[in-house]
Amino acid sequence: MQCVLKLIQEPGNEDLPVPFYQTDGSAGMDLYAAVTDMVTLSPGQVTLVPTGIRIALPHGYEAQIRPRSGLALKHGIGLLNSPGTVDSDYRGVIGVVLFNFGPGPFVIKRGDRIAQMVISKVETAVIRIVNALDGTGRGDGGFGSTGSG
């Protein structure tokens, strides 16, 4: 069964493309900057860029907002909260939290592809309080404990 994603373009954003899969094998759909004026993102700066869209996902799905690899490689632009999650019960405008990891300023223009959105199935967990956890070979070792780095 295919997930049906309901989408509304906010008024004044009809000139922007709606997200779509660029190829048959694409996992994500590009999101576009719905800024009215150019935005300059200085090195080390974070900004919230609106996409001008609202979505409704079926219960049991999420939209993951991920960086675009080209922006990361060519300009050092990424998402500060990557991946960002859009829950199935959220109905607000999707915004993308961009961060400039690069050495120079980056200009965001209306209609620029700023991130990608991947739709994923979500499992919910039943929380069970216990007195002890099952043991493993790793135990409580973390943060690089299984090897270098």
DSSP file (Angstrom, degrees, kcal/mol; ACC not computed):
  #  RESIDUE AA STRUCTURE BP1 BP2  ACC     N-H-->O    O-->H-N    N-H-->O    O-->H-N    TCO  KAPPA ALPHA  PHI   PSI    X-CA   Y-CA   Z-CA
    1    1 A M              0   0    0      0, 0.0     2,-0.3     0, 0.0     0, 0.0   0.000 360.0 360.0 360.0 136.2    0.0    0.0    0.0
    2    2 A Q        -     0   0    0      1,-0.0     2,-0.3     0, 0.0     0, 0.0  -0.661 360.0-116.7 -91.0 141.6    1.3    3.4   -0.9
    3    3 A C        -     0   0    0     -2,-0.3     2,-0.6   116,-0.1    -1,-0.0  -0.595  24.1-143.0 -73.7 131.7    1.4    6.3    1.5
    4    4 A V        -     0   0    0     -2,-0.3     2,-0.7     2,-0.0    -1,-0.0  -0.892  12.0-160.9-100.0 119.6   -0.8    9.2    0.4
    5    5 A L        -     0   0    0     -2,-0.6     2,-0.4    52,-0.1    52,-0.2  -0.890   4.6-154.2-102.2 114.1    0.8   12.6    1.2
    6    6 A K  E     -A   56   0A   0     50,-2.3    50,-2.3    -2,-0.7     2,-0.4  -0.739  18.4-172.5 -88.3 137.4   -1.7   15.5    1.2
    7    7 A L  E     -A   55   0A   0     -2,-0.4     2,-0.4    48,-0.2    48,-0.2  -0.990  17.2-168.7-138.7 138.2   -0.1   18.8    0.5
    8    8 A I  E     -A   54   0A   0     46,-2.6    46,-2.3    -2,-0.4     2,-0.5  -0.994  16.8-142.9-122.9 130.8   -1.2   22.5    0.5
    9    9 A Q  E     -A   53   0A   0     -2,-0.4    44,-0.2    44,-0.2     3,-0.1  -0.817  29.1-118.9 -86.9 130.0    0.8   25.3   -1.0
   10   10 A E    >   -     0   0    0     42,-3.2     3,-1.7    -2,-0.5     4,-0.1  -0.387  42.1 -86.6 -64.2 144.5    0.5   28.4    1.1
   11   11 A P  T 3  S+     0   0    0      0, 0.0    -1,-0.1     0, 0.0    -3,-0.0  -0.242 117.0  30.8 -53.0 138.3   -1.0   31.4   -0.7
   12   12 A G  T 3  S+     0   0    0     -3,-0.1     3,-0.2     0, 0.0    -2,-0.1   0.410 101.3  84.3  91.4  -0.5    1.6   33.4   -2.6
   13   13 A N    X   +     0   0    0     -3,-1.7     3,-1.8    39,-0.1    -3,-0.1   0.162  46.9 111.5-117.2  17.3    3.8   30.3   -3.3
   14   14 A E  T 3  S+     0   0    0      1,-0.3    -1,-0.1    -5,-0.1     4,-0.1   0.687  70.7  66.5 -65.4 -17.3    2.1   29.0   -6.4
   15   15 A D  T 3  S+     0   0    0     -3,-0.2    -1,-0.3     2,-0.1    -2,-0.1   0.631  88.1  84.1 -77.5 -13.2    5.2   29.9   -8.4
   16   16 A L  S <  S-     0   0    0     -3,-1.8     2,-0.1     1,-0.1    -3,-0.0  -0.653  87.0-110.7 -91.6 145.3    7.3   27.3   -6.5
   17   17 A P        -     0   0    0      0, 0.0    15,-0.2     0, 0.0    -1,-0.1  -0.411  29.3-124.1 -66.5 148.0    7.4   23.7   -7.5
   18   18 A V        -     0   0    0      1,-0.1    12,-0.1    -4,-0.1    13,-0.0  -0.645  44.6 -82.4 -84.3 154.1    5.7   21.2   -5.2
   19   19 A P        +     0   0    0      0, 0.0     2,-0.3     0, 0.0    -1,-0.1  -0.263  62.0 163.0 -57.1 141.3    8.0   18.4   -4.0
   20   20 A F        -     0   0    0     10,-0.2    10,-0.8    -3,-0.1     2,-0.6  -0.978  45.4 -95.4-154.0 160.2    8.3   15.5   -6.4
   21   21 A Y        -     0   0    0     -2,-0.3     8,-0.1     8,-0.2     3,-0.0  -0.717  27.5-155.4 -82.0 121.0   10.5   12.5   -7.0
   22   22 A Q  S    S+     0   0    0     -2,-0.6     2,-0.3     6,-0.5    -1,-0.2   0.827  76.1  12.7 -67.9 -33.1   13.1   13.5   -9.7
   23   23 A T  S >  S-     0   0    0     -3,-0.1     3,-1.3     1,-0.0    -1,-0.0  -0.895  82.7-103.9-137.8 167.8   13.7    9.9  -10.8
   24   24 A D  T 3  S+     0   0    0     -2,-0.3    -1,-0.0     1,-0.3    -2,-0.0   0.793 121.8  47.0 -61.7 -28.5   12.0    6.5  -10.3
   25   25 A G  T 3  S+     0   0    0     -4,-0.0    -1,-0.3     2,-0.0     2,-0.2   0.385  82.4 124.3 -95.8   3.4   14.7    5.6   -7.8
   26   26 A S    <   -     0   0    0     -3,-1.3    -5,-0.1     1,-0.2     3,-0.0  -0.429  40.6-169.0 -68.4 133.5   14.7    8.8   -5.8
   27   27 A A  S    S+     0   0    0     -2,-0.2    92,-0.5    91,-0.0     2,-0.3   0.750  71.0  44.2 -87.3 -29.0   14.1    8.3   -2.0
   28   28 A G        -     0   0    0     90,-0.2    -6,-0.5    -8,-0.0     2,-0.4  -0.769  68.1-139.0-120.7 161.9   13.6   12.0   -1.4
   29   29 A M  E     -B  117   0B   0     88,-2.2    88,-2.9    -2,-0.3    -8,-0.2  -0.947  32.5-111.8-115.7 137.4   11.8   15.0   -2.8
   30   30 A D  E     -B  116   0B   0    -10,-0.8     2,-0.4    -2,-0.4    86,-0.3  -0.393  23.3-147.2 -69.2 144.7   13.4   18.4   -3.0
   31   31 A L  E     -B  115   0B   0     84,-2.8    83,-2.5   -12,-0.1    84,-1.0  -0.904  14.9-142.2-109.5 144.1   12.1   21.2   -0.8
   32   32 A Y  E     -B  113   0B   0     -2,-0.4     2,-0.4    19,-0.2    81,-0.2  -0.819  18.0-107.9-114.3 145.1   12.2   24.8   -2.2
   33   33 A A        -     0   0    0     79,-2.6    78,-3.0    -2,-0.3    18,-0.2  -0.553  22.8-166.8 -72.2 122.9   13.0   28.0   -0.4
   34   34 A A        +     0   0    0     16,-3.2     2,-0.2    -2,-0.4    -1,-0.1  -0.270  37.0 142.2-103.1  44.1    9.8   30.2   -0.1
   35   35 A V        -     0   0    0      1,-0.1     3,-0.1    74,-0.1     4,-0.0  -0.566  45.5-151.6 -83.1 149.5   11.7   33.3    0.9
   36   36 A T  S    S+     0   0    0     -2,-0.2     2,-0.3     1,-0.1    -1,-0.1   0.836  82.9  27.8 -88.3 -36.0   10.5   36.6   -0.4
   37   37 A D  S    S-     0   0    0     72,-0.1    -1,-0.1     1,-0.1    71,-0.1  -0.851 101.3 -85.6-119.2 158.4   13.9   38.3   -0.4
   38   38 A M        -     0   0    0     -2,-0.3     2,-0.5    -3,-0.1    71,-0.2  -0.336  41.9-149.1 -59.9 143.7   17.4   36.8   -0.8
   39   39 A V  E     -E  108   0C   0     69,-2.5    69,-3.4    -4,-0.0     2,-0.6  -0.978   1.3-151.2-119.3 127.2   18.8   35.5    2.5
   40   40 A T  E     -E  107   0C   0     -2,-0.5     2,-0.7    67,-0.2    67,-0.2  -0.883   6.1-159.2-100.8 123.2   22.5   35.6    3.2
   41   41 A L  E     -E  106   0C   0     65,-3.6    65,-2.0    -2,-0.6     3,-0.1  -0.889  12.3-152.1-103.4 108.7   23.7   32.9    5.6
   42   42 A S    >   -     0   0    0     -2,-0.7     3,-2.3    63,-0.2    58,-0.4  -0.348  37.6 -76.1 -75.5 158.6   27.1   33.8    7.1
   43   43 A P  T 3  S+     0   0    0      0, 0.0    58,-0.2     0, 0.0    -1,-0.2  -0.315 122.1  14.8 -54.5 133.3   29.6   31.2    8.2
   44   44 A G  T 3  S+     0   0    0     56,-3.1     2,-0.3     1,-0.3    57,-0.1   0.447 100.8 127.5  81.0   0.0   28.4   29.7   11.6
   45   45 A Q    <   -     0   0    0     -3,-2.3    55,-2.0    55,-0.2     2,-0.4  -0.639  43.9-156.3 -94.6 148.7   25.0   31.2   11.2
   46   46 A V  E     +F   99   0D   0     -2,-0.3     2,-0.3    53,-0.2    53,-0.2  -0.939  15.5 172.9-119.5 143.9   21.7   29.3   11.5
   47   47 A T  E     -F   98   0D   0     51,-2.2    51,-2.2    -2,-0.4     2,-0.6  -0.995  31.7-124.3-149.4 152.1   18.4   30.3    9.9
   48   48 A L  E     -F   97   0D   0     -2,-0.3    49,-0.2    49,-0.2    -2,-0.0  -0.876  26.8-163.5 -97.9 119.1   14.9   28.9    9.5
   49   49 A V  E     -F   96   0D   0     47,-2.9    47,-2.6    -2,-0.6     2,-0.1  -0.907  12.9-136.8-106.9 120.6   13.9   28.8    5.8
   50   50 A P  E     -F   95   0D   0      0, 0.0   -16,-3.2     0, 0.0    45,-0.2  -0.432   9.4-161.3 -74.5 150.1   10.2   28.4    5.0
   51   51 A T        -     0   0    0     43,-2.1   -19,-0.2     2,-0.2    44,-0.1   0.567  32.1-128.2-103.4 -13.8    9.1   26.0    2.2
   52   52 A G  S    S+     0   0    0     42,-0.4   -42,-3.2     1,-0.3     2,-0.3   0.643  72.2 106.4  76.2  13.7    5.6   27.4    1.7
   53   53 A I  E     -A    9   0A   0     41,-0.4    41,-2.6   -44,-0.2     2,-0.4  -0.935  49.3-163.2-127.0 152.1    4.0   24.0    2.1
   54   54 A R  E     -A    8   0A   0    -46,-2.3   -46,-2.6    -2,-0.3     2,-0.3  -0.956  17.2-165.2-122.9 146.6    1.9   22.2    4.7
   55   55 A I  E     -A    7   0A   0     37,-0.5     2,-0.4    -2,-0.4   -48,-0.2  -0.908  17.2-152.5-131.7 160.8    1.5   18.4    4.6
   56   56 A A  E     -A    6   0A   0    -50,-2.3   -50,-2.3    -2,-0.3    32,-0.1  -0.975  18.2-170.4-131.4 118.9   -0.7   15.7    6.2
   57   57 A L        -     0   0    0     31,-0.5   -52,-0.1    -2,-0.4     3,-0.1  -0.767  29.9-102.6-103.4 150.7    0.7   12.3    6.5
   58   58 A P    >   -     0   0    0      0, 0.0     3,-1.3     0, 0.0    -1,-0.1  -0.377  51.8 -85.8 -65.5 152.7   -1.2    9.1    7.5
   59   59 A H  T 3  S+     0   0    0      1,-0.2     3,-0.1    29,-0.1    28,-0.0  -0.344 118.5  39.1 -55.7 137.5   -0.8    8.0   11.1
   60   60 A G  T 3  S+     0   0    0      1,-0.4    62,-3.0    -3,-0.1     2,-0.3   0.500 101.2  91.8  95.7   5.1    2.3    5.8   11.3
   61   61 A Y  E <   -C  121   0B   0     -3,-1.3    27,-0.4    60,-0.3    -1,-0.4  -0.903  49.4-170.6-127.1 158.0    4.4    7.9    8.9
   62   62 A E  E     -C  120   0B   0     58,-2.3    58,-2.6    -2,-0.3     2,-0.5  -0.945  21.9-129.5-136.7 160.3    6.9   10.7    9.2
   63   63 A A  E     -CD 119  86B   0     23,-2.0    23,-2.5    -2,-0.3     2,-0.5  -0.975  22.1-152.7-108.9 122.0    8.6   13.1    6.8
   64   64 A Q  E     -CD 118  85B   0     54,-3.6    54,-2.7    -2,-0.5     2,-0.6  -0.837   4.3-149.4 -94.9 128.3   12.4   13.2    7.4
   65   65 A I  E     +CD 117  84B   0     19,-2.9    19,-2.5    -2,-0.5    52,-0.2  -0.880  26.1 177.3 -99.9 118.9   14.0   16.5    6.3
   66   66 A R  E     -C  116   0B   0     50,-3.2    50,-2.6    -2,-0.6    16,-0.0  -0.810  30.5 -97.8-123.7 158.2   17.5   15.9    5.2
   67   67 A P        -     0   0    0      0, 0.0     2,-0.5     0, 0.0    48,-0.2  -0.291  35.4-115.5 -68.8 159.1   20.4   17.9    3.8
   68   68 A R     >  -     0   0    0     46,-0.4     4,-1.9     9,-0.2     3,-0.2  -0.860  18.2-140.7 -93.6 130.0   21.1   18.0    0.0
   69   69 A S  H  > S+     0   0    0     -2,-0.5     4,-2.8     1,-0.2     5,-0.2   0.848  98.8  56.3 -63.3 -35.7   24.5   16.4   -0.7
   70   70 A G  H  > S+     0   0    0      1,-0.2     4,-2.6     2,-0.2     5,-0.4   0.901 107.7  47.7 -63.9 -41.1   25.4   19.0   -3.3
   71   71 A L  H  >>S+     0   0    0     -3,-0.2     6,-1.8     2,-0.2     4,-1.7   0.887 113.9  48.6 -65.9 -37.7   24.9   21.9   -0.9
   72   72 A A  H  X5S+     0   0    0     -4,-1.9     4,-1.2     4,-0.3    -2,-0.2   0.946 117.6  39.1 -66.7 -48.2   27.0   20.2    1.7
   73   73 A L  H  <5S+     0   0    0     -4,-2.8    -2,-0.2     1,-0.2    -3,-0.2   0.926 125.2  34.5 -70.0 -46.4   29.8   19.3   -0.7
   74   74 A K  H  <5S+     0   0    0     -4,-2.6    -3,-0.2    -5,-0.2    -1,-0.2   0.792 137.2  13.2 -82.6 -29.2   30.0   22.5   -2.7
   75   75 A H  H  <5S-     0   0    0     -4,-1.7    27,-0.4    -5,-0.4    29,-0.3   0.488  92.1-115.7-130.1  -6.6   29.0   25.1   -0.1
   76   76 A G     << +     0   0    0     -4,-1.2    25,-2.9    -5,-0.6    26,-0.6   0.786  62.7 149.7  72.7  26.2   29.2   23.5    3.4
   77   77 A I  E     +G  100   0D   0     -6,-1.8    -1,-0.2    23,-0.2     2,-0.2  -0.829  13.2 148.7 -99.1 127.1   25.4   24.0    3.9
   78   78 A G  E     -G   99   0D   0     21,-2.4    21,-2.9    -2,-0.5     2,-0.5  -0.790  48.0 -88.5-141.2-176.0   23.7   21.5    6.1
   79   79 A L  E     -G   98   0D   0     -2,-0.2     3,-0.5    19,-0.2    19,-0.2  -0.875  22.1-148.9-102.7 132.6   20.8   21.0    8.5
   80   80 A L  S    S+     0   0    0     17,-1.8     2,-0.6    -2,-0.5    -1,-0.1   0.863  98.5  39.0 -69.5 -35.6   21.4   21.7   12.1
   81   81 A N  S    S-     0   0    0     16,-0.4    -1,-0.3    -3,-0.1   -16,-0.2  -0.707  97.1-151.7-113.2  78.0   18.9   19.1   13.2
   82   82 A S  S    S+     0   0    0     -2,-0.6   -16,-0.1    -3,-0.5     2,-0.1  -0.867  76.6  21.4-108.8 126.0   19.5   16.4   10.7
   83   83 A P  S    S-     0   0    0      0, 0.0    -1,-0.2     0, 0.0     2,-0.2   0.556  86.6-159.0 -81.7 148.1   17.3   14.7   10.0
   84   84 A G  E     -D   65   0B   0    -19,-2.5   -19,-2.9    -2,-0.1     2,-0.5  -0.585  13.6-135.6 -79.8 152.0   14.4   16.9   11.0
   85   85 A T  E     -D   64   0B   0    -21,-0.2     2,-0.6    -2,-0.2   -21,-0.2  -0.942  14.6-164.6-116.9 131.6   11.1   15.1   11.7
   86   86 A V  E     -D   63   0B   0    -23,-2.5   -23,-2.0    -2,-0.5     8,-0.0  -0.962  26.1-142.7-107.7 112.6    7.7   16.2   10.5
   87   87 A D    >   -     0   0    0     -2,-0.6     3,-1.5   -25,-0.2   -30,-0.2  -0.301  19.8-112.5 -74.5 159.1    5.2   14.2   12.6
   88   88 A S  T 3  S+     0   0    0    -27,-0.4   -31,-0.5     1,-0.3    -1,-0.1   0.712 116.4  51.0 -66.6 -20.0    2.0   12.9   11.1
   89   89 A D  T 3  S+     0   0    0    -33,-0.1     2,-0.4   -31,-0.1    -1,-0.3   0.388  84.6 105.8 -99.1   5.1   -0.1   15.2   13.3
   90   90 A Y    <   +     0   0    0     -3,-1.5   -33,-0.2     1,-0.1   -35,-0.2  -0.697  36.5 171.6 -85.2 134.7    1.8   18.4   12.4
   91   91 A R        +     0   0    0     -2,-0.4    -1,-0.1   -37,-0.1     3,-0.1   0.278  40.2 107.3-125.0   8.2   -0.1   20.8   10.1
   92   92 A G  S    S-     0   0    0      1,-0.2   -37,-0.5   -38,-0.1     2,-0.2  -0.220  83.1 -72.4 -81.8 175.8    2.1   23.9   10.1
   93   93 A V        -     0   0    0    -39,-0.1     2,-0.4     1,-0.1   -39,-0.2  -0.474  53.1-116.2 -66.6 134.6    4.3   25.2    7.4
   94   94 A I        -     0   0    0    -41,-2.6   -43,-2.1    -2,-0.2   -42,-0.4  -0.609  35.6-170.6 -75.4 128.6    7.4   23.1    7.0
   95   95 A G  E     -F   50   0D   0     -2,-0.4     2,-0.5   -45,-0.2   -47,-0.0  -0.910  14.2-141.0-119.4 149.9   10.6   25.0    7.8
   96   96 A V  E     -F   49   0D   0    -47,-2.6   -47,-2.9    -2,-0.3     2,-1.2  -0.951   8.6-143.0-115.4 124.9   14.2   23.9    7.2
   97   97 A V  E     -F   48   0D   0     -2,-0.5   -17,-1.8   -49,-0.2   -16,-0.4  -0.724  27.6-170.0 -88.8  94.7   16.9   24.8    9.8
   98   98 A L  E     -FG  47  79D   0    -51,-2.2   -51,-2.2    -2,-1.2     2,-0.4  -0.620   7.4-168.0 -89.4 145.9   19.9   25.5    7.6
   99   99 A F  E     -FG  46  78D   0    -21,-2.9   -21,-2.4    -2,-0.3     2,-1.0  -0.995  19.1-135.9-132.7 137.8   23.4   26.0    9.0
  100  100 A N  E     + G   0  77D   0    -55,-2.0   -56,-3.1    -2,-0.4   -23,-0.2  -0.808  30.2 164.6 -97.0  99.5   26.5   27.3    7.2
  101  101 A F        +     0   0    0    -25,-2.9   -24,-0.2    -2,-1.0    -1,-0.2   0.541  51.0  99.2 -83.8  -9.5   29.4   25.1    8.1
  102  102 A G  S    S-     0   0    0    -26,-0.6   -58,-0.2   -27,-0.4   -26,-0.1  -0.067  83.9-112.7 -79.3 176.5   31.4   26.6    5.2
  103  103 A P  S    S+     0   0    0      0, 0.0    -1,-0.1     0, 0.0   -27,-0.1   0.622  92.1  40.8 -85.1 -14.4   34.0   29.3    5.1
  104  104 A G  S    S-     0   0    0    -29,-0.3    -2,-0.2   -62,-0.1   -63,-0.0  -0.803  93.7 -78.1-131.3 171.1   32.0   31.9    3.2
  105  105 A P        -     0   0    0      0, 0.0     2,-0.4     0, 0.0   -63,-0.2  -0.311  38.9-151.5 -66.9 152.7   28.6   33.4    3.0
  106  106 A F  E     -E   41   0C   0    -65,-2.0   -65,-3.6    -4,-0.1     2,-0.5  -0.996   5.0-144.3-129.1 130.0   25.8   31.5    1.2
  107  107 A V  E     -E   40   0C   0     -2,-0.4     2,-0.5   -67,-0.2   -67,-0.2  -0.820   7.2-158.3-100.1 129.5   22.9   33.2   -0.5
  108  108 A I  E     -E   39   0C   0    -69,-3.4   -69,-2.5    -2,-0.5     2,-0.3  -0.928  13.9-170.2-106.6 123.7   19.5   31.6   -0.5
  109  109 A K    >   -     0   0    0     -2,-0.5     3,-2.3   -71,-0.2   -76,-0.3  -0.771  36.5 -81.1-111.9 157.8   17.1   32.7   -3.3
  110  110 A R  T 3  S+     0   0    0     -2,-0.3   -76,-0.2     1,-0.3     3,-0.1  -0.317 117.5  18.8 -55.1 130.7   13.4   32.1   -3.8
  111  111 A G  T 3  S+     0   0    0    -78,-3.0    -1,-0.3     1,-0.3   -77,-0.1   0.376  86.6 143.9  88.2  -4.5   13.0   28.7   -5.4
  112  112 A D    <   -     0   0    0     -3,-2.3   -79,-2.6   -79,-0.2     2,-0.7  -0.405  58.7-115.1 -64.7 143.6   16.4   27.3   -4.4
  113  113 A R  E     +B   32   0B   0    -81,-0.2   -81,-0.2     1,-0.2    -1,-0.1  -0.738  44.9 167.2 -79.4 118.3   16.4   23.6   -3.5
  114  114 A I  E     -     0   0B   0    -83,-2.5   -46,-0.4    -2,-0.7     2,-0.3   0.621  54.2 -10.7-113.4 -17.5   17.4   23.7    0.1
  115  115 A A  E     -B   31   0B   0    -84,-1.0   -84,-2.8   -48,-0.2     2,-0.4  -0.950  62.1-113.8-165.3 176.7   16.7   20.2    1.5
  116  116 A Q  E     -BC  30  66B   0    -50,-2.6   -50,-3.2    -2,-0.3     2,-0.5  -0.963  16.8-142.6-129.2 152.9   15.0   16.9    0.7
  117  117 A M  E     -BC  29  65B   0    -88,-2.9   -88,-2.2    -2,-0.4     2,-0.5  -0.955  13.1-170.3-117.8 124.9   12.1   15.2    2.3
  118  118 A V  E     - C   0  64B   0    -54,-2.7   -54,-3.6    -2,-0.5     2,-0.5  -0.962  16.0-141.2-115.5 128.6   11.9   11.4    2.7
  119  119 A I  E     - C   0  63B   0    -92,-0.5     2,-0.4    -2,-0.5   -56,-0.2  -0.780  27.9-179.5 -90.9 128.1    8.7    9.7    3.8
  120  120 A S  E     - C   0  62B   0    -58,-2.6   -58,-2.3    -2,-0.5     2,-0.2  -0.960  30.3-117.3-133.0 146.0    9.2    6.9    6.2
  121  121 A K  E     - C   0  61B   0     -2,-0.4     2,-0.4   -60,-0.2   -60,-0.3  -0.574  33.4-150.5 -74.4 142.0    7.1    4.4    8.1
  122  122 A V        -     0   0    0    -62,-3.0     2,-0.4    -2,-0.2    -1,-0.0  -0.962   6.2-153.5-122.1 132.6    7.4    4.8   11.9
  123  123 A E        -     0   0    0     -2,-0.4     2,-0.4     0, 0.0   -63,-0.0  -0.848  13.5-144.8 -98.0 139.6    7.0    2.1   14.5
  124  124 A T        -     0   0    0     -2,-0.4     2,-0.3   -64,-0.0    -2,-0.0  -0.827  14.9-136.4-102.6 148.1    5.8    3.1   18.0
  125  125 A A        -     0   0    0     -2,-0.4     2,-0.6     0, 0.0     0, 0.0  -0.726   5.0-134.0-104.4 150.0    7.1    1.4   21.0
  126  126 A V        -     0   0    0     -2,-0.3     2,-0.4     2,-0.0    -2,-0.0  -0.919  28.7-134.8 -96.9 123.2    5.4    0.1   24.1
  127  127 A I        -     0   0    0     -2,-0.6     2,-0.5     2,-0.0     0, 0.0  -0.665  23.1-175.0 -84.4 128.5    7.4    1.2   27.2
  128  128 A R        -     0   0    0     -2,-0.4     2,-0.4     2,-0.0    -2,-0.0  -0.976  18.3-141.1-125.9 117.7    7.9   -1.5   29.8
  129  129 A I        +     0   0    0     -2,-0.5     2,-0.3     2,-0.0    -2,-0.0  -0.643  31.0 174.2 -77.5 128.2    9.7   -0.5   33.1
  130  130 A V        -     0   0    0     -2,-0.4     3,-0.1     1,-0.1    -2,-0.0  -0.829  40.6-127.5-130.3 168.3   12.0   -3.3   34.2
  131  131 A N  S    S+     0   0    0     -2,-0.3     2,-0.3     1,-0.2    -1,-0.1   0.692  91.7  11.0 -88.8 -21.5   14.6   -3.9   36.9
  132  132 A A        -     0   0    0      3,-0.0     2,-0.3     0, 0.0    -1,-0.2  -0.987  69.3-127.5-153.5 156.5   17.4   -5.0   34.6
  133  133 A L        -     0   0    0     -2,-0.3     2,-0.0    -3,-0.1     0, 0.0  -0.756  40.3 -91.8-104.3 153.9   18.2   -5.1   30.9
  134  134 A D        -     0   0    0     -2,-0.3     2,-0.1     1,-0.1    -1,-0.1  -0.371  48.8-115.2 -60.1 140.9   19.4   -8.1   28.9
  135  135 A G        -     0   0    0      3,-0.0     2,-0.3    -3,-0.0    -1,-0.1  -0.463  34.0-176.1 -79.7 152.4   23.2   -8.3   28.9
  136  136 A T        -     0   0    0     -2,-0.1     4,-0.1     1,-0.0    -1,-0.0  -0.905  41.1-106.5-137.8 166.9   25.3   -8.0   25.7
  137  137 A G  S    S+     0   0    0     -2,-0.3    -1,-0.0     1,-0.2    -2,-0.0   0.808 121.1  48.0 -63.3 -29.5   29.0   -8.3   24.8
  138  138 A R  S >  S+     0   0    0      1,-0.2     3,-1.6     2,-0.0    -1,-0.2   0.849  83.0 174.7 -80.3 -36.9   29.1   -4.5   24.4
  139  139 A G  T 3   -     0   0    0      1,-0.2    -1,-0.2     2,-0.0    -2,-0.1  -0.448  67.7 -22.7  65.8-132.9   27.4   -3.7   27.7
  140  140 A D  T 3  S+     0   0    0     -2,-0.2     2,-0.3    -4,-0.1    -1,-0.2   0.220  97.0 130.8 -98.9  14.9   27.3    0.1   28.4
  141  141 A G    <   +     0   0    0     -3,-1.6     2,-0.3     4,-0.1     3,-0.1  -0.509  30.4 150.1 -69.3 131.2   30.3    0.9   26.2
  142  142 A G        +     0   0    0     -2,-0.3    -2,-0.1     1,-0.2    -1,-0.0  -0.839  32.2  56.8-146.7-177.7   29.6    3.8   23.8
  143  143 A F  S    S-     0   0    0     -2,-0.3    -1,-0.2     1,-0.2     6,-0.1   0.921 132.5 -26.5  52.2  55.7   31.1    6.8   22.0
  144  144 A G  S >  S+     0   0    0     -3,-0.1     3,-1.4     5,-0.1    -1,-0.2   0.575  96.4 132.3  91.4  10.3   33.6    4.8   20.0
  145  145 A S  T 3   +     0   0    0      1,-0.3    -2,-0.1     4,-0.1     3,-0.1   0.684  67.4  59.9 -70.7 -16.3   34.1    1.9   22.4
  146  146 A T  T 3  S-     0   0    0      1,-0.2     2,-0.3    -5,-0.1    -1,-0.3   0.439 124.1 -33.8 -92.1   2.0   33.8   -0.7   19.6
  147  147 A G  S <  S-     0   0    0     -3,-1.4     2,-0.2     0, 0.0    -1,-0.2  -0.967  90.5 -38.5 167.5-176.4   36.8    0.6   17.7
  148  148 A S              0   0    0     -2,-0.3    -4,-0.1     1,-0.3    -3,-0.1  -0.514 360.0 360.0 -73.7 135.9   38.8    3.7   16.8
  149  149 A G              0   0    0     -2,-0.2    -1,-0.3    -6,-0.1    -5,-0.1   0.443 360.0 360.0  76.7 360.0   36.7    6.8   16.1
